[in-house]
Amino acid sequence: MKSLRLALIFVGAFAVLGSGCRPGTRRNHIPADAQIVLDTAIQDIDAGRYEKLYNNAADEWRKDSTLDESKATFQRLHEKLGRAQVHNLDTAREEQTGTAPVPGHTLTAIYQTQFERADAMETFILIEHGGKWYLAKYFVTSTALK
């Protein structure tokens, strides 16, 4: 009986520890190298370095938007919302999926952000390619954008 209980505990612990690597699994943390990419992207957006942001982004970004389209979108956001003042991380989710919005090993980070003219939610989706993280998608949601 004691060995059966010990075996069940071992199997349960193994299942829990092993689940972090399976496709479809979600983990709520930000790897250090992904955090650097996030911080750099936020700084580039805040400073208006849109071309740098575009050039350093994932291929997925450049397939969806040209440099001129990306610049125009960021400029419209800046005109409507103003400069970002405070970024507060709300949610971070790392996952491995085969589905949209970006299939693969991704990190989704959602920030509650205070801009000069309105509050908004910023969503950053990073994707890992070859052990390196890249910005693949960026969304902003705010009533001021309607």
Backbone hydrogen bonds, N-H to C=O, Kabsch-Sander energy under -0.5 kcal/mol:
donor,donor_aa,acceptor,acceptor_aa,energy
5,R,1,M,-2.2
6,L,2,K,-2.2
7,A,3,S,-2.3
8,L,4,L,-2.4
9,I,5,R,-2.3
10,F,6,L,-2.4
11,V,7,A,-2.6
12,G,8,L,-2.6
13,A,9,I,-2.6
14,F,10,F,-2.5
15,A,11,V,-2.4
16,V,12,G,-2.2
17,L,13,A,-2.6
18,G,14,F,-2.6
19,S,15,A,-1.1
20,G,17,L,-0.8
21,C,18,G,-1.4
22,R,19,S,-0.9
24,G,96,Q,-4.8
25,T,22,R,-1.8
27,R,94,E,-2.9
29,H,27,R,-1.1
35,Q,31,P,-2.3
36,I,32,A,-1.7
37,V,33,D,-1.3
38,L,34,A,-2.6
39,D,35,Q,-3.0
40,T,36,I,-2.3
41,A,37,V,-2.5
42,I,38,L,-2.7
43,Q,39,D,-2.4
44,D,40,T,-2.7
45,I,41,A,-2.7
46,D,42,I,-2.8
47,A,43,Q,-2.0
48,G,44,D,-0.6
48,G,45,I,-1.1
49,R,44,D,-2.7
50,Y,48,G,-1.6
53,L,49,R,-2.1
54,Y,50,Y,-2.5
55,N,51,E,-2.7
56,N,52,K,-1.9
57,A,53,L,-0.7
57,A,54,Y,-0.9
58,A,135,L,-3.1
61,W,58,A,-1.0
62,R,58,A,-1.5
63,K,59,D,-1.9
64,D,60,E,-1.0
64,D,61,W,-0.7
65,S,61,W,-1.4
70,S,66,T,-2.4
71,K,67,L,-2.8
72,A,68,D,-2.4
73,T,69,E,-2.2
74,F,70,S,-2.4
75,Q,71,K,-2.6
76,R,72,A,-2.2
77,L,73,T,-2.4
78,H,74,F,-2.4
79,E,75,Q,-2.4
80,K,76,R,-2.3
81,L,77,L,-3.0
82,G,78,H,-2.0
85,Q,114,Q,-3.6
86,V,114,Q,-1.5
88,N,86,V,-0.5
88,N,112,Q,-2.3
89,L,87,H,-0.5
90,D,110,I,-3.3
91,T,110,I,-1.7
93,R,108,T,-2.6
94,E,27,R,-3.8
95,E,106,T,-2.6
96,Q,25,T,-1.0
97,T,95,E,-0.5
97,T,104,G,-2.1
104,G,97,T,-2.9
106,T,95,E,-3.0
106,T,104,G,-0.9
107,L,126,L,-2.2
108,T,93,R,-2.9
109,A,107,L,-0.5
109,A,124,F,-2.8
110,I,91,T,-3.1
111,Y,109,A,-0.5
111,Y,122,E,-3.0
112,Q,88,N,-3.0
113,T,111,Y,-0.7
113,T,120,A,-3.1
114,Q,86,V,-2.6
115,F,113,T,-0.6
115,F,118,A,-2.3
116,E,83,R,-1.5
117,R,81,L,-2.9
118,A,81,L,-0.6
120,A,113,T,-2.6
121,M,141,T,-2.6
122,E,111,Y,-2.6
122,E,120,A,-0.5
123,T,139,F,-2.9
124,F,109,A,-2.8
124,F,122,E,-0.5
125,I,137,K,-2.4
126,L,107,L,-3.0
126,L,124,F,-0.5
127,I,134,Y,-2.6
128,E,105,H,-2.5
129,H,127,I,-0.5
129,H,132,K,-2.9
132,K,129,H,-1.6
134,Y,127,I,-2.2
136,A,125,I,-3.2
136,A,134,Y,-0.5
137,K,125,I,-1.8
139,F,123,T,-2.4
141,T,121,M,-2.5
145,L,142,S,-1.6
146,K,143,T,-1.4
